[in-house]
């Protein structure tokens, strides 16, 4: 793999989304269309995960968040859940050295209580080994739900208020945000969903408030670097108004609409 190109101040990265989040959908359908088991689809999806991390690093994206396993996914048949957990373990075992080499920082968001010991151990190891890295930040949403994240934040906030560690009269969006799973990761700029569906599926509900949503019919195992680049170009052609008018944005310093 080539050396990391992830320079956040790179002039080529003007107009690039700082934070890309991906709902990696379509593994099951990809497999079924080939008369393969759904698990083979997830395995093929893992190759795309590796490819996208390399590509985001090469393109100078600062933050990538991947929806690896939702709270709702626990309801899937046990063999599929177990296979997904095994894939996650394998991913860390095989990729951690390369992630470190590429200066990638690994973050996990989600409820850890239900994760089996082998997965938890890999999660902790990946976080620990990459915590001082300064390049691409890759967050894995694992046993994750957007509503659960907000409830968990509210619980911790109430605990802190009761213990006088925070002043509830000072509660505003910035304070609330600081209680999310990974407050250091900024809001999502570009939300990609593969597999031809148009849902948020309980993903990063707080953080997608002003995200641009770009979807593709391509199933996750087939999602390529070129597909990613097309969606980034689509993002760059959007006008992000944040509630303002187009004319107001033209008058802003630099006239930037991004
Ligand atoms: C959605 O496809 C995908 C998932 C529920 C899991 C995503 C997991 C991977 C890409 C592999 C492991 C990931 C990491 C980060 C190590 P689906 O099964 O809902 O597909 P379908 O809609 O076609 O049934």
Boltz pocket constraint, residues with backbone or C-beta under 6 A from the ligand:
constraints:
  - pocket:
      binder: B
      contacts: [[A, 24], [A, 25], [A, 26], [A, 27], [A, 28], [A, 29], [A, 30], [A, 42], [A, 43], [A, 45], [A, 46], [A, 49], [A, 66], [A, 67], [A, 68], [A, 69], [A, 70], [A, 73], [A, 84], [A, 87], [A, 88], [A, 91], [A, 140], [A, 195], [A, 220]]
      max_distance: 6.0
